[in-house]
Amino acid sequence: MSNPAATSPRRKAANRERLANARPSSRSSGSVTLSDVAQLAGVSPITVSRVLNRPELVLPETIQIVREAIARTGYVPNMLAGGLASKRSRLVAAIFPTIANSMFAETMEALTDRLGEAGYQVLLGLAGYPATREDDLLEAILSRRPDGILLTGIIHSPATRQKLLAAKIPVVEIWDYTPTPIDMLVGFSHEKVGEAVANYLVGKGYRRITLIGADDNRAAQRQKGFLSALTRHGIGDVQTIKVPAPGSLQTGREGIARLLDDSYRPDAIFCSSDALAQGVLAEVQSRGMSIPEDVAVMGFGDLSFAAYTFPALTTVRIDRRAIGRIAADAMLASMDGRSDVEKVVDIGFEVIERAST
């Protein structure tokens, strides 16, 4: 625990008077140091260090005084120096495909919030579709000695897998499923999602079904499960339309337009994302067709707008925040050396029925 004298009424009053009268630092030679902060706050340098790195060990009153001193001085912690001393960088790297749509936003927020509570910062990298930049990103990230790495998906190059294994730091793969991850995994089976969607649409009586899917690995897994389930129901020769990932309202609208221009009339359309489905809804209705009377439309993701389209969109809900939160907890437990870390967590999914089907 920090120096109790720092929080005695007399000492606290003196510290506050010192802080109130202090001016922001204008040192002409060298940057503000941790010792400068400690002197202004009236505490020891180790107490300042604990506030920055292990705040759970410090009294709330002391934390407030130290943070006020940091704000006054403009002090910026040297996380690299601290990391060298403690063998921790307090940095976690997270690689996502894109931030162009909101599919991954809630996962990123939950991950960042949970790790931030534990004193870690998140370095975000974007690998793209396909993940052509993942190898280069990983090399740059590992040079900064992160304490953990989060990857989207389970498809990685042999070089990436070798580097991750050699790094000997916690690795969490998300948004996919395998019983044999590199280290830990928090996700769900996209193939089972496809099967569930096919079973749902067939159960509703639809038989002339079309798939509009993005050309990324996870969408391909959903397509595989979808087509396999339809085959088991005796439905073959399914029209499929591929669009560039990530899917958007524009590519959804253009994709279904090509099919309708060829005079093909499906009675149900499954889209690999809600964004694609939104485009399909717009294009179909612009042609005077009714939903779901003329054609049913179903998406994936249950994004924030899905319940408010017209008609409201049937989709597959994924608990995106849970993925980020559970992944962060697994990483923190592993970094603390706990032996009770669950290596594979399947968060599942839920079909959400709305007016579009």
C-alpha positions as CSV (number, residue, x, y, z in Angstrom):
1,M,0.0,0.0,0.0
2,S,1.2,3.6,-0.6
3,N,2.7,5.8,2.0
4,P,-0.1,6.5,4.5
5,A,1.4,9.9,5.4
6,A,0.5,11.0,1.9
7,T,-3.2,10.7,2.8
8,S,-3.2,12.2,6.3
9,P,-5.4,15.3,6.6
10,R,-2.5,17.7,7.2
11,R,-0.4,16.2,4.4
12,K,-3.3,16.1,2.0
13,A,-4.1,19.8,2.7
14,A,-0.4,20.7,2.1
15,N,-0.4,18.7,-1.1
16,R,-3.5,20.4,-2.4
17,E,-2.1,23.8,-1.6
18,R,1.1,23.0,-3.4
19,L,-0.9,21.7,-6.4
20,A,-3.2,24.8,-6.4
21,N,-0.2,27.2,-6.5
22,A,1.9,25.2,-9.0
23,R,2.2,26.4,-12.5
24,P,2.4,24.0,-15.5
25,S,6.0,23.0,-16.1
26,S,8.1,25.0,-18.5
27,R,11.4,23.3,-18.1
28,S,13.9,24.4,-20.7
29,S,16.1,21.4,-20.5
30,G,14.7,17.9,-20.5
31,S,11.2,16.6,-20.1
32,V,9.2,16.3,-16.9
33,T,10.1,13.2,-14.9
34,L,8.3,10.9,-12.6
35,S,10.3,12.4,-9.7
36,D,9.0,15.9,-10.6
37,V,5.5,14.6,-10.3
38,A,6.3,12.8,-7.0
39,Q,7.8,16.0,-5.5
40,L,4.8,18.1,-6.5
41,A,2.3,15.6,-5.2
42,G,4.3,15.1,-2.0
43,V,4.6,11.3,-2.4
44,S,7.4,8.9,-3.3
45,P,8.3,8.1,-6.9
46,I,7.2,4.5,-6.2
47,T,3.7,5.7,-5.3
48,V,3.5,7.6,-8.6
49,S,4.6,4.5,-10.4
50,R,1.9,2.4,-8.6
51,V,-0.8,5.0,-9.6
52,L,0.3,4.6,-13.2
53,N,0.8,0.8,-13.3
54,R,-1.0,-0.8,-10.3
55,P,-3.7,1.7,-9.2
56,E,-5.5,-1.1,-7.2
57,L,-2.7,-0.9,-4.7
58,V,-3.1,2.8,-4.0
59,L,-5.7,4.7,-1.9
60,P,-8.2,6.7,-4.0
61,E,-7.3,9.9,-2.3
62,T,-3.6,9.4,-3.3
63,I,-4.6,8.5,-6.8
64,Q,-6.5,11.8,-7.2
65,I,-3.6,13.9,-5.8
66,V,-1.0,12.2,-8.1
67,R,-3.3,12.5,-11.2
68,E,-3.7,16.2,-10.4
69,A,0.1,16.6,-10.3
70,I,0.4,14.7,-13.6
71,A,-2.1,17.1,-15.2
72,R,-0.3,20.1,-13.7
73,T,3.1,19.1,-15.0
74,G,2.0,17.6,-18.3
75,Y,4.0,14.5,-17.5
76,V,3.8,11.6,-20.0
77,P,4.8,8.2,-18.7
78,N,7.7,6.5,-20.5
79,M,5.9,3.2,-20.9
80,L,8.9,1.6,-22.7
81,A,11.2,2.3,-19.8
82,G,8.6,0.9,-17.4
83,G,8.1,-2.1,-19.6
84,L,11.9,-2.8,-19.6
85,A,12.0,-2.7,-15.9
86,S,8.9,-4.8,-15.3
87,K,9.2,-6.9,-18.5
88,R,5.7,-5.6,-19.4
89,S,4.9,-3.0,-22.0
90,R,1.2,-2.6,-20.8
91,L,0.4,-2.7,-24.5
92,V,-2.0,-5.2,-26.2
93,A,-2.2,-5.3,-30.0
94,A,-5.5,-6.0,-31.8
95,I,-5.8,-6.8,-35.5
96,F,-9.2,-6.4,-37.2
97,P,-10.1,-6.5,-40.9
98,T,-11.7,-3.1,-41.1
99,I,-13.5,-0.3,-39.3
100,A,-15.4,0.7,-42.4
101,N,-18.6,-0.7,-40.9
102,S,-19.9,-1.2,-37.4
103,M,-19.6,-5.1,-37.4
104,F,-16.4,-5.0,-35.2
105,A,-16.9,-1.7,-33.4
106,E,-18.6,-3.0,-30.3
107,T,-16.0,-5.8,-30.0
108,M,-13.2,-3.2,-30.2
109,E,-14.9,-1.0,-27.6
110,A,-15.5,-3.8,-25.1
111,L,-11.9,-5.0,-25.5
112,T,-10.4,-1.6,-25.1
113,D,-12.6,-0.7,-22.1
114,R,-11.8,-3.9,-20.2
115,L,-8.1,-3.8,-20.9
116,G,-8.1,-0.1,-20.0
117,E,-9.6,-0.9,-16.6
118,A,-6.6,-3.1,-16.0
119,G,-4.1,-0.5,-17.1
120,Y,-3.4,-1.6,-20.6
121,Q,-3.5,0.3,-23.8
122,V,-4.7,-1.2,-27.1
123,L,-2.8,-0.7,-30.4
124,L,-5.2,-1.2,-33.3
125,G,-4.1,-2.6,-36.7
126,L,-6.2,-3.1,-39.8
127,A,-5.4,-6.2,-41.9
128,G,-7.9,-5.6,-44.7
129,Y,-9.9,-8.1,-46.9
130,P,-8.2,-10.5,-47.5
131,A,-5.8,-10.1,-44.6
132,T,-2.9,-9.3,-46.9
133,R,-1.3,-6.9,-44.4
134,E,-1.4,-9.2,-41.4
135,D,2.1,-10.5,-41.7
136,D,3.7,-7.1,-42.0
137,L,1.5,-5.7,-39.2
138,L,2.4,-8.5,-36.9
139,E,6.1,-8.0,-37.5
140,A,5.8,-4.3,-36.7
141,I,3.7,-5.0,-33.7
142,L,6.0,-7.6,-32.2
143,S,8.9,-5.2,-32.5
144,R,7.1,-3.1,-29.9
145,R,6.9,-6.0,-27.5
146,P,3.2,-6.2,-26.7
147,D,2.0,-8.2,-23.7
148,G,-0.7,-9.9,-25.8
149,I,-2.1,-10.0,-29.3
150,L,-5.7,-10.4,-30.5
151,L,-6.4,-11.6,-34.0
152,T,-9.7,-11.7,-36.0
153,G,-10.3,-15.1,-37.5
154,I,-8.3,-18.3,-37.5
155,I,-6.8,-18.3,-41.0
156,H,-3.2,-17.1,-40.8
157,S,0.0,-17.7,-42.8
158,P,2.6,-20.2,-41.6
159,A,5.0,-17.3,-41.0
160,T,2.5,-15.5,-38.8
161,R,1.8,-18.7,-36.7
162,Q,5.5,-19.3,-36.3
163,K,6.1,-15.7,-35.1
164,L,3.2,-15.9,-32.6
165,L,4.4,-19.2,-31.2
166,A,8.0,-17.9,-30.9
167,A,6.8,-14.7,-29.1
168,K,5.5,-16.7,-26.2
169,I,2.8,-14.2,-25.3
170,P,-0.9,-14.6,-24.9
171,V,-2.8,-14.8,-28.3
172,V,-6.6,-14.7,-28.6
173,E,-8.3,-15.4,-31.9
174,I,-11.9,-14.1,-32.2
175,W,-14.9,-14.1,-34.5
176,D,-14.4,-17.7,-35.6
177,Y,-14.2,-21.2,-34.2
178,T,-11.7,-24.1,-34.0
179,P,-11.0,-26.5,-31.2
180,T,-7.3,-26.0,-31.8
181,P,-6.4,-22.3,-31.7
182,I,-2.9,-20.9,-31.6
183,D,-3.5,-20.2,-27.9
184,M,-7.0,-19.1,-26.9
185,L,-10.2,-18.4,-28.9
186,V,-13.5,-16.6,-28.3
187,G,-15.9,-17.0,-31.2
188,F,-18.6,-19.0,-32.9
189,S,-19.1,-21.4,-35.9
190,H,-19.9,-19.5,-39.1
191,E,-20.7,-22.9,-40.7
192,K,-23.4,-23.5,-38.0
193,V,-24.8,-20.0,-38.6
194,G,-25.3,-20.9,-42.3
195,E,-27.0,-24.2,-41.4
196,A,-29.3,-22.4,-38.9
197,V,-30.3,-19.8,-41.5
198,A,-31.0,-22.5,-44.1
199,N,-33.1,-24.5,-41.6
200,Y,-35.0,-21.4,-40.6
201,L,-35.9,-20.3,-44.2
202,V,-36.9,-23.9,-45.2
203,G,-39.0,-24.1,-42.1
204,K,-40.8,-21.0,-43.2
205,G,-41.7,-22.6,-46.5
206,Y,-39.2,-21.0,-48.8
207,R,-37.7,-23.1,-51.5
208,R,-36.3,-20.8,-54.2
209,I,-33.5,-19.3,-52.2
210,T,-30.6,-17.0,-53.2
211,L,-27.4,-16.2,-51.4
212,I,-25.5,-12.9,-51.6
213,G,-22.2,-13.1,-49.9
214,A,-18.9,-11.2,-49.5
215,D,-15.7,-12.9,-50.6
216,D,-14.0,-13.3,-47.2
217,N,-13.2,-16.5,-45.3
218,R,-15.9,-16.2,-42.6
219,A,-18.7,-15.4,-45.1
220,A,-17.4,-18.4,-47.1
221,Q,-17.9,-20.6,-44.1
222,R,-21.4,-19.4,-43.6
223,Q,-22.1,-20.1,-47.3
224,K,-20.7,-23.6,-46.9
225,G,-23.0,-24.4,-44.0
226,F,-26.0,-22.8,-45.8
227,L,-25.6,-24.7,-49.0
228,S,-24.9,-28.0,-47.2
229,A,-28.1,-27.7,-45.1
230,L,-30.2,-26.8,-48.2
231,T,-28.9,-29.9,-50.0
232,R,-30.0,-32.0,-47.0
233,H,-33.5,-30.5,-47.5
234,G,-33.4,-31.5,-51.2
235,I,-32.8,-28.0,-52.4
236,G,-30.0,-27.7,-55.0
237,D,-28.9,-25.3,-57.8
238,V,-29.0,-22.3,-55.4
239,Q,-28.2,-19.0,-57.0
240,T,-25.2,-17.4,-55.4
241,I,-23.8,-13.9,-55.9
242,K,-20.4,-12.9,-54.6
243,V,-19.5,-9.2,-53.8
244,P,-16.2,-7.7,-52.6
245,A,-15.7,-7.7,-48.8
246,P,-16.8,-5.9,-46.7
247,G,-20.3,-5.9,-48.0
248,S,-22.2,-2.6,-48.2
249,L,-25.6,-1.2,-49.0
250,Q,-24.3,-0.4,-52.5
251,T,-22.9,-3.8,-53.3
252,G,-26.0,-5.5,-51.9
253,R,-28.2,-3.4,-54.1
254,E,-26.0,-3.9,-57.2
255,G,-25.8,-7.7,-56.5
256,I,-29.5,-8.3,-56.3
257,A,-30.1,-6.0,-59.3
258,R,-28.0,-8.3,-61.5
259,L,-30.1,-11.3,-60.5
260,L,-33.4,-9.5,-61.0
261,D,-32.3,-8.1,-64.3
262,D,-31.9,-11.7,-65.5
263,S,-35.6,-12.2,-64.6
264,Y,-34.8,-14.7,-61.8
265,R,-37.3,-14.3,-58.9
266,P,-36.2,-15.9,-55.6
267,D,-38.6,-16.2,-52.8
268,A,-35.9,-15.7,-50.1
269,I,-32.5,-14.0,-50.1
270,F,-29.9,-14.7,-47.4
271,C,-27.2,-12.0,-47.2
272,S,-23.8,-12.5,-45.5
273,S,-24.2,-9.1,-43.6
274,D,-26.9,-6.7,-42.6
275,A,-25.3,-4.1,-44.7
276,L,-25.8,-6.2,-47.8
277,A,-29.4,-7.0,-46.7
278,Q,-30.1,-3.3,-46.4
279,G,-29.1,-2.8,-50.0
280,V,-31.3,-5.7,-51.1
281,L,-34.3,-4.3,-49.2
282,A,-33.9,-1.0,-51.0
283,E,-33.4,-2.5,-54.5
284,V,-36.3,-5.0,-54.2
285,Q,-38.7,-2.3,-53.0
286,S,-37.6,0.2,-55.7
287,R,-38.9,-2.4,-58.2
288,G,-42.3,-2.5,-56.7
289,M,-41.9,-5.9,-54.9
290,S,-43.3,-6.5,-51.5
291,I,-41.3,-7.9,-48.6
292,P,-41.8,-10.7,-47.5
293,E,-44.8,-11.4,-49.7
294,D,-42.8,-11.4,-53.0
295,V,-39.4,-12.2,-51.5
296,A,-38.1,-12.6,-47.9
297,V,-34.8,-11.0,-46.9
298,M,-32.4,-12.1,-44.1
299,G,-29.1,-10.7,-42.9
300,F,-26.3,-11.4,-40.5
301,G,-24.9,-9.5,-37.5
302,D,-28.0,-7.7,-36.1
303,L,-26.4,-4.3,-36.5
304,S,-27.9,-1.3,-34.9
305,F,-30.1,-0.4,-37.9
306,A,-31.5,-3.9,-38.5
307,A,-34.6,-3.5,-36.2
308,Y,-35.4,-0.1,-37.9
309,T,-35.3,-0.9,-41.6
310,F,-38.5,-1.2,-43.5
311,P,-39.6,-3.8,-43.0
312,A,-37.5,-4.7,-39.9
313,L,-34.8,-7.1,-40.9
314,T,-34.6,-10.8,-39.8
315,T,-31.0,-11.5,-39.0
316,V,-28.5,-13.5,-36.9
317,R,-27.5,-11.9,-33.6
318,I,-23.9,-12.1,-32.3
319,D,-23.0,-10.8,-28.9
320,R,-20.2,-8.6,-30.2
321,R,-19.5,-6.9,-26.9
322,A,-19.2,-10.3,-25.2
323,I,-16.5,-11.3,-27.6
324,G,-14.3,-8.3,-26.7
325,R,-15.0,-8.6,-23.0
326,I,-14.3,-12.3,-22.7
327,A,-11.2,-12.1,-25.0
328,A,-9.8,-9.3,-22.7
329,D,-10.5,-11.3,-19.6
330,A,-8.8,-14.4,-21.1
331,M,-5.8,-12.4,-22.1
332,L,-5.5,-10.7,-18.6
333,A,-5.8,-14.1,-16.9
334,S,-3.1,-15.6,-19.1
335,M,-0.8,-12.6,-18.5
336,D,-1.3,-13.1,-14.8
337,G,-0.2,-16.7,-15.1
338,R,-3.6,-18.2,-14.0
339,S,-4.1,-21.8,-14.8
340,D,-7.9,-21.7,-15.0
341,V,-8.1,-19.9,-18.3
342,E,-10.7,-21.4,-20.7
343,K,-8.9,-21.9,-23.9
344,V,-11.9,-22.1,-26.3
345,V,-15.1,-20.1,-25.7
346,D,-18.0,-20.6,-28.1
347,I,-20.4,-17.7,-27.5
348,G,-23.0,-19.0,-30.0
349,F,-25.6,-17.0,-31.9
350,E,-29.3,-16.4,-32.2
351,V,-31.7,-16.1,-35.1
352,I,-33.8,-13.0,-34.7
353,E,-37.0,-13.1,-36.6
354,R,-38.5,-9.8,-37.8
355,A,-40.9,-8.6,-40.5
356,S,-38.6,-9.2,-43.5
357,T,-39.3,-12.9,-43.5
